[in-house]
Amino acid sequence: MTVLPLHLGSLHPVEQALTLLLAFGPFLLLGVVIVVRRRQDAADDAPEGVREGVPPEQARPAQRDGQRDR
């Protein structure tokens, strides 16, 4: 039994694929952009040594503006 969306009529399979891509593609792209930005933000928030592969116990905390090394 074939499901036929009556509001679209009978579409060629390529037309069906393009319609689905147009309908859901922007949401998929938005999801990818959100995931990538969250990873970049998490990497920016990580201490300096963690980004370079140094174990956390050996990494120095990132120095903030106005703070000195002691």
N, C-alpha and C positions, 0 to 999 in steps of 0.2 A: 504494500500500500504506500503510495507516494504522497507525501504531504506537500500541498501546493498552496503557498501563501496567495490568497485571492487578490489582495490589494496590490500585489506586484504583477500578477498575471504569470504567464509562462515565460521564464527567463532562460537564456542560454547559461550553461554552467559557469562560463567566464563572467557573465553579467552578475550572476548570483555571488560569485567570489568578490567581485569588485564592490558590490553593494554592501556585503558584510565588512569588507575592509574599510569602506568609507564610514560605516556605522560604528565600528568598534576600534578602528585603527587609532584615532586620537586618544582614546582612553588607555590603550596599551602603551602608546608613546609617552603619555603623561606618567604612567606607572614606572616606566623605565627611567625617565628623567628624575623622578622622586627618589628611586633607589640609588641612582648614581650620585645625586647631590647629598643624600644622607651618608653615603660612604665617604665622600670627600669631606663633609663636615666632621665625621667621626675621626678621620685621619688628621684633620687640622687640630682637633681637640686632644689628640694623643700626645703624650710627652715626646720630646725630641728623640730620645734613644729608642723608643718603641717603634717609631717609624723606620729607624735604620736597622732594626733587627737585634738590638741590644736587649738582653733580658731586663725586665722592669726594675729588679733590685740593683742593677748596676747603672741604670739611667739616671742622669741628673734631672731634677725638675726644671721645667722651662723657666727662664728668668723673665720677670715682668718688668715693664718700664718703671724706673725709679727704684728698683731693688738692686742691692749689691751682693756679690759673692762674699761669703764669710769663710 
